[in-house]
Amino acid sequence: MRKTRFVCVSDTHNATPNGSFKLPKGDVLLHAGDLTNQGTFSELKKTIKWIEEADFEAKIVIAGNHDITLDTDFYNQYGMYFHNQNPEDPAKCQELLEQAPSILWLKHEHAVVNLVSPSGPQTTFKIFGSPFSPAQGMWAFGYGPDEAVQLWDRIPLDTDIVVTHTPPKYHCDEARERRAVGCEGLRNALWRVRSRLAVCGHVHEGRGVECVRWDLDASNIKYKESKVIAWEDPGRDNNKKLSIVDLTIKSGNPLDNDGSVGDYSHSDTATVNVVREPVPILSPLKDGGLEAPLTSAKPSAKLGVSRIAANLLAVPTQTLPPATRGQGGTPPSQRCDLAALSGRMGRQETCIVNAAIMASSWPRSEAKRFNKPIVVDIDLPVWKKD
């Protein structure tokens, strides 16, 4: 295991480093969406320029609800309400990101990233990124509450880092109306995945960090949490310190998450610099819903049970009721969520980071205010074998 530094930003809304905010040094830059205000070609070009110039070994971005030209279906239907005088070409806007050589743009999919620089940590991690957020008003990448479970099922259980535009419900998601506006479906998915990091944005007032300890023993309450530790920002009040979260062993308070893959069936990934493993994006239906392709990447219920556990169960694995989903317990008990728990009990905690840079909300009736990027130091496995 070796320390890897992530610099997390979101909701920059056309703001740039060395102007609106300062970008600390690190190994990986994560941008959790809302690169722009309305996704115009000129806005995207400006944002991509500073990301390309930023000195990080890996730069990973997702879109947000304001990056409307990156959602082709949305823009074809509603773009006229934003750019009626000068319509944009979504294909050309998207090419800016697709053709940026140093940027990995994730569109509801996952990738394996190996940091290969001799001067870097030479660590590896699996990351899932998605631009979606609960539908509210006329903005891109929206979904309804009935679509959330199907949408977030696409996160592979062995993911190390989840980057979404929306926050999970009740974590870093309190809006100015003093209500939680995050996604319950995403929170439930994080209980099952229990990634090391979950980076988000979208809710500007929710900027901050919470370390969630999941209750994996409770068999009566689903998706239960046992403890939430709030973060005190060392970089608050515009002082000269970094807004940093140290989750390494050397800090004396490491994240309790060993990244265990589990016993469910999964395919090994070749060790190259960046391996993109597309997860099919849900196809829009005529009624506004989302349809999963037949080639779903989600493991079946049968594959979700370890071979050891399957031999000990009193009933065939294919008859396991979906009612056990999100339920704690001790594998191989058939009363717990075996796919989420079997061989994965070492994933106890997740650090949730809302990295919104823009402090003021949209539409802004006040002067623009900006937060600092949030830096996260975390221990990750080394991919290069000595």
C-alpha positions as CSV (number, residue, x, y, z in Angstrom):
1,M,0.0,0.0,0.0
2,R,1.3,3.5,-0.9
3,K,-0.1,7.0,-0.3
4,T,-1.9,8.5,-3.3
5,R,-3.0,12.1,-3.3
6,F,-6.4,13.0,-4.9
7,V,-7.3,16.6,-5.5
8,C,-11.1,16.8,-5.7
9,V,-13.1,19.6,-7.4
10,S,-16.7,20.0,-8.6
11,D,-19.0,22.7,-9.8
12,T,-16.3,25.0,-11.1
13,H,-18.9,26.6,-13.4
14,N,-16.3,28.2,-15.7
15,A,-14.0,29.2,-12.9
16,T,-10.3,28.5,-13.4
17,P,-7.3,28.0,-11.1
18,N,-5.0,30.9,-10.2
19,G,-8.0,33.1,-10.5
20,S,-11.0,31.9,-8.6
21,F,-9.2,29.1,-6.7
22,K,-5.8,27.6,-6.3
23,L,-5.1,24.0,-7.4
24,P,-2.9,22.1,-5.0
25,K,-0.4,19.5,-6.3
26,G,-1.3,15.9,-6.3
27,D,-1.3,12.6,-8.2
28,V,-4.9,12.5,-9.4
29,L,-7.3,15.3,-10.3
30,L,-11.0,14.4,-9.9
31,H,-13.7,16.7,-11.3
32,A,-17.3,15.7,-10.2
33,G,-19.2,17.7,-12.8
34,D,-20.7,21.1,-13.7
35,L,-17.6,22.1,-15.6
36,T,-19.6,25.0,-17.1
37,N,-22.8,27.0,-16.7
38,Q,-24.5,25.9,-19.9
39,G,-22.1,23.6,-21.8
40,T,-21.3,25.9,-24.7
41,F,-18.4,25.1,-26.9
42,S,-16.4,28.1,-25.7
43,E,-17.1,27.3,-22.0
44,L,-16.0,23.7,-22.4
45,K,-12.9,24.7,-24.4
46,K,-11.9,27.1,-21.6
47,T,-12.4,24.5,-18.9
48,I,-10.7,21.6,-20.8
49,K,-7.7,23.9,-21.4
50,W,-7.0,24.4,-17.7
51,I,-7.6,20.7,-16.9
52,E,-5.2,19.7,-19.7
53,E,-2.6,22.1,-18.4
54,A,-2.9,20.9,-14.8
55,D,0.1,18.9,-13.6
56,F,-1.4,15.5,-12.5
57,E,-0.6,12.0,-13.6
58,A,-4.3,11.2,-14.1
59,K,-7.2,13.6,-14.7
60,I,-10.7,12.1,-14.5
61,V,-13.9,14.1,-15.1
62,I,-17.6,13.6,-15.3
63,A,-20.3,15.9,-16.5
64,G,-23.0,17.6,-14.4
65,N,-26.5,18.8,-15.0
66,H,-25.3,22.2,-16.2
67,D,-23.1,20.7,-18.9
68,I,-26.1,20.3,-21.2
69,T,-24.4,19.7,-24.5
70,L,-22.8,16.6,-23.1
71,D,-26.2,15.0,-22.8
72,T,-27.2,14.7,-26.5
73,D,-30.8,13.5,-25.9
74,F,-31.5,16.3,-23.5
75,Y,-29.9,19.0,-25.7
76,N,-31.8,17.8,-28.8
77,Q,-35.0,18.3,-26.9
78,Y,-34.4,21.3,-24.8
79,G,-31.3,23.0,-26.2
80,M,-33.4,25.7,-27.9
81,Y,-34.4,27.1,-24.5
82,F,-30.8,27.8,-23.6
83,H,-29.2,28.6,-26.9
84,N,-32.0,29.7,-29.2
85,Q,-29.9,32.4,-30.9
86,N,-26.7,30.4,-31.3
87,P,-27.4,26.6,-31.1
88,E,-24.5,24.4,-30.2
89,D,-23.4,21.2,-31.8
90,P,-23.4,18.5,-29.1
91,A,-21.1,16.2,-31.1
92,K,-18.4,19.0,-31.5
93,C,-18.7,19.9,-27.8
94,Q,-18.2,16.2,-26.8
95,E,-15.3,15.9,-29.1
96,L,-13.4,18.4,-27.0
97,L,-13.4,15.9,-24.1
98,E,-13.1,12.8,-26.2
99,Q,-10.0,14.2,-27.9
100,A,-8.3,15.6,-24.8
101,P,-5.3,13.2,-24.5
102,S,-4.7,13.6,-20.8
103,I,-8.4,13.5,-19.6
104,L,-10.4,10.4,-18.8
105,W,-14.1,11.3,-19.3
106,L,-16.4,8.8,-17.6
107,K,-20.0,8.6,-18.7
108,H,-21.7,6.2,-16.3
109,E,-18.9,3.7,-16.7
110,H,-15.9,2.4,-14.9
111,A,-12.2,2.2,-15.6
112,V,-9.0,0.8,-14.0
113,V,-6.3,3.3,-13.6
114,N,-2.6,2.4,-13.0
115,L,-0.3,5.3,-12.1
116,V,2.9,4.4,-14.0
117,S,5.1,7.4,-13.5
118,P,8.5,6.4,-11.9
119,S,8.2,9.6,-9.7
120,G,4.6,8.8,-8.7
121,P,3.1,6.3,-6.2
122,Q,2.6,3.6,-8.9
123,T,-0.7,2.6,-7.4
124,T,-3.8,1.2,-9.0
125,F,-7.6,1.8,-8.4
126,K,-10.9,1.1,-10.0
127,I,-13.1,4.1,-10.5
128,F,-16.7,4.6,-11.5
129,G,-18.0,7.9,-12.8
130,S,-21.5,9.1,-13.6
131,P,-23.0,12.5,-14.5
132,F,-26.6,11.7,-13.3
133,S,-28.5,13.5,-10.6
134,P,-32.2,13.5,-9.5
135,A,-34.3,15.4,-12.0
136,Q,-35.1,18.9,-10.9
137,G,-36.1,21.6,-13.4
138,M,-34.9,21.6,-16.9
139,W,-31.4,20.3,-16.6
140,A,-29.3,17.5,-18.2
141,F,-28.7,14.0,-16.9
142,G,-31.8,13.9,-14.7
143,Y,-33.6,10.7,-13.5
144,G,-36.7,10.0,-11.5
145,P,-36.8,8.3,-8.1
146,D,-38.1,5.0,-9.6
147,E,-35.1,4.8,-11.9
148,A,-32.4,5.2,-9.2
149,V,-32.0,1.6,-8.2
150,Q,-31.5,0.4,-11.8
151,L,-29.2,3.3,-12.5
152,W,-26.8,2.8,-9.5
153,D,-26.8,-1.0,-9.8
154,R,-24.2,-0.3,-12.5
155,I,-21.5,0.5,-10.0
156,P,-19.3,-2.6,-9.8
157,L,-19.0,-4.0,-6.3
158,D,-15.2,-4.0,-6.4
159,T,-15.0,-0.2,-7.1
160,D,-12.4,1.7,-5.1
161,I,-13.6,5.3,-6.0
162,V,-17.1,6.4,-7.0
163,V,-17.5,9.9,-8.6
164,T,-21.0,11.1,-9.1
165,H,-22.5,14.5,-9.6
166,T,-25.2,14.0,-7.1
167,P,-24.4,13.4,-3.4
168,P,-25.9,10.4,-1.6
169,K,-28.9,11.2,0.6
170,Y,-28.1,12.7,4.0
171,H,-24.4,13.1,3.3
172,C,-23.0,16.4,2.2
173,D,-26.3,17.2,0.6
174,E,-28.0,19.8,2.7
175,A,-29.3,22.6,0.4
176,R,-30.0,26.2,1.3
177,E,-33.6,25.3,2.1
178,R,-32.2,23.1,4.9
179,R,-33.3,19.9,3.4
180,A,-31.4,16.8,2.2
181,V,-31.5,16.7,-1.6
182,G,-29.2,13.8,-2.3
183,C,-30.1,10.4,-3.8
184,E,-31.4,7.7,-1.5
185,G,-30.7,5.1,-4.3
186,L,-27.1,6.1,-4.5
187,R,-26.7,6.0,-0.7
188,N,-28.1,2.4,-0.7
189,A,-25.7,1.5,-3.6
190,L,-22.8,2.8,-1.5
191,W,-23.8,0.5,1.3
192,R,-23.4,-2.4,-1.0
193,V,-20.2,-1.2,-2.8
194,R,-18.5,0.5,0.1
195,S,-15.9,2.2,-2.0
196,R,-13.0,3.9,-0.3
197,L,-14.0,7.3,-1.6
198,A,-17.3,8.7,-3.0
199,V,-16.7,12.1,-4.5
200,C,-19.6,14.3,-5.6
201,G,-20.8,17.9,-5.9
202,H,-24.0,19.5,-7.2
203,V,-25.2,20.8,-3.8
204,H,-22.9,23.8,-3.3
205,E,-23.9,24.3,0.3
206,G,-23.1,20.7,1.1
207,R,-19.4,21.1,0.4
208,G,-17.5,19.1,3.0
209,V,-16.4,15.6,4.1
210,E,-18.1,12.8,6.1
211,C,-16.6,9.4,6.9
212,V,-19.4,6.9,7.0
213,R,-19.1,3.6,8.9
214,W,-21.5,1.0,7.5
215,D,-23.4,-1.3,9.8
216,L,-22.9,-4.7,8.2
217,D,-24.3,-6.7,11.1
218,A,-27.8,-5.4,11.4
219,S,-30.2,-8.0,9.9
220,N,-33.4,-6.1,10.6
221,I,-32.7,-2.7,9.2
222,K,-31.5,-2.4,5.6
223,Y,-28.7,-0.2,4.4
224,K,-27.9,0.8,7.9
225,E,-25.0,3.1,9.1
226,S,-23.4,2.8,12.5
227,K,-21.5,6.1,12.6
228,V,-20.8,9.3,10.7
229,I,-17.7,11.3,11.5
230,A,-17.8,14.9,10.2
231,W,-14.7,16.7,9.0
232,E,-13.3,19.9,10.3
233,D,-11.8,21.8,7.4
234,P,-8.2,22.8,8.3
235,G,-8.3,25.2,5.3
236,R,-11.4,27.1,6.5
237,D,-11.8,30.9,6.7
238,N,-9.5,31.5,3.7
239,N,-6.3,30.7,5.7
240,K,-3.2,29.4,3.9
241,K,-3.7,25.7,4.8
242,L,-4.9,23.0,2.5
243,S,-8.4,21.6,2.9
244,I,-7.0,18.1,3.4
245,V,-8.3,14.8,4.6
246,D,-5.6,12.3,5.6
247,L,-6.8,8.7,5.6
248,T,-3.4,7.1,5.5
249,I,-1.9,4.7,8.0
250,K,0.7,7.2,8.9
251,S,-2.0,9.7,9.9
252,G,-2.9,7.4,12.8
253,N,-6.5,7.4,11.8
254,P,-6.7,5.4,8.5
255,L,-9.8,4.6,6.6
256,D,-11.2,1.2,7.7
257,N,-11.5,-0.2,4.2
258,D,-9.2,-2.9,2.7
259,G,-10.7,-2.8,-0.7
260,S,-11.5,-6.5,-0.7
261,V,-12.9,-7.7,-4.0
262,G,-15.2,-10.4,-2.6
263,D,-16.1,-13.9,-3.7
264,Y,-18.5,-13.0,-6.5
265,S,-17.4,-13.7,-10.1
266,H,-15.5,-11.0,-11.8
267,S,-13.0,-10.7,-14.8
268,D,-9.4,-9.7,-14.3
269,T,-8.3,-6.6,-16.0
270,A,-5.1,-6.2,-18.0
271,T,-2.5,-4.0,-16.3
272,V,-2.1,-1.1,-18.7
273,N,-2.1,2.6,-17.9
274,V,-5.9,3.1,-18.2
275,V,-8.3,0.4,-19.0
276,R,-11.8,1.6,-19.8
277,E,-14.5,-1.0,-19.2
278,P,-17.7,0.5,-20.5
279,V,-20.9,0.1,-18.5
280,P,-23.9,0.4,-20.9
281,I,-25.7,3.7,-20.4
282,L,-29.4,3.3,-19.8
283,S,-31.5,3.9,-22.9
284,P,-34.3,6.4,-22.7
285,L,-37.8,5.0,-23.1
286,K,-40.8,6.8,-24.7
287,D,-42.4,7.3,-21.3
288,G,-39.3,9.0,-20.0
289,G,-38.0,6.0,-18.1
290,L,-34.7,4.2,-18.5
291,E,-34.2,0.8,-20.1
292,A,-31.3,-1.5,-19.3
293,P,-29.7,-3.2,-22.3
294,L,-29.8,-7.0,-22.5
295,T,-26.0,-7.0,-22.2
296,S,-26.1,-5.8,-18.6
297,A,-22.8,-5.7,-16.8
298,K,-24.5,-6.4,-13.4
299,P,-23.5,-9.8,-12.0
300,S,-26.4,-12.2,-11.7
301,A,-27.7,-13.3,-8.3
302,K,-26.1,-16.6,-8.7
303,L,-22.7,-15.1,-9.4
304,G,-23.2,-12.9,-6.4
305,V,-22.8,-15.9,-4.0
306,S,-19.4,-17.2,-3.2
307,R,-18.7,-20.9,-4.1
308,I,-18.0,-21.6,-0.4
309,A,-21.2,-20.0,0.7
310,A,-23.3,-21.7,-2.0
311,N,-22.2,-25.1,-0.7
312,L,-23.4,-24.2,2.8
313,L,-26.8,-22.8,1.9
314,A,-29.9,-24.9,2.5
315,V,-31.6,-23.6,-0.7
316,P,-30.3,-23.3,-4.2
317,T,-28.6,-19.9,-4.9
318,Q,-30.9,-19.1,-7.8
319,T,-33.9,-19.0,-5.4
320,L,-32.5,-16.4,-3.0
321,P,-35.1,-13.8,-2.5
322,P,-34.2,-10.2,-3.6
323,A,-35.6,-9.2,-0.2
324,T,-32.1,-9.8,1.3
325,R,-30.7,-6.9,-0.7
326,G,-29.1,-4.3,1.6
327,Q,-29.5,-6.6,4.6
328,G,-26.6,-7.1,7.0
329,G,-25.5,-10.3,8.6
330,T,-22.8,-12.9,8.5
331,P,-22.2,-14.9,5.3
332,P,-23.0,-17.6,4.4
333,S,-26.4,-16.8,6.1
334,Q,-29.1,-16.7,3.4
335,R,-30.7,-13.8,5.3
336,C,-28.0,-11.3,4.3
337,D,-27.0,-9.6,1.1
338,L,-24.4,-12.2,0.1
339,A,-23.2,-10.4,-3.1
340,A,-22.4,-7.3,-1.1
341,L,-20.9,-9.0,2.0
342,S,-19.4,-12.3,1.1
343,G,-15.6,-11.9,1.2
344,R,-16.0,-8.1,1.5
345,M,-16.4,-7.5,5.3
346,G,-13.2,-5.6,5.3
347,R,-14.9,-2.7,3.5
348,Q,-16.2,-1.0,6.6
349,E,-16.0,2.7,5.8
350,T,-16.4,5.2,3.0
351,C,-15.2,8.7,2.9
352,I,-17.8,10.9,1.2
353,V,-16.5,14.2,-0.3
354,N,-18.6,17.0,-1.7
355,A,-15.9,19.1,-3.5
356,A,-18.1,22.0,-4.8
357,I,-15.8,24.9,-5.7
358,M,-18.6,27.4,-6.3
359,A,-19.9,28.4,-2.9
360,S,-22.9,30.5,-4.1
361,S,-25.9,28.7,-5.6
362,W,-27.6,28.9,-9.0
363,P,-29.1,31.3,-9.9
364,R,-26.7,33.5,-8.1
365,S,-28.2,36.7,-6.6
366,E,-25.0,37.3,-4.7
367,A,-21.4,37.8,-5.5
368,K,-19.5,34.7,-6.6
369,R,-17.7,33.0,-3.7
370,F,-15.4,30.0,-4.1
371,N,-14.2,27.1,-1.9
372,K,-10.9,25.5,-1.9
373,P,-10.3,22.1,-3.6
374,I,-10.4,19.2,-1.2
375,V,-7.3,17.1,-1.0
376,V,-7.6,13.4,0.1
377,D,-4.5,11.3,0.9
378,I,-5.3,7.6,0.9
379,D,-3.3,4.3,0.8
380,L,-3.8,2.3,-2.3
381,P,-2.3,-1.0,-3.6
382,V,0.8,-0.9,-5.8
383,W,0.2,-2.4,-9.2
384,K,3.9,-2.8,-10.1
385,K,5.4,-5.9,-8.7
386,D,9.0,-5.5,-7.6
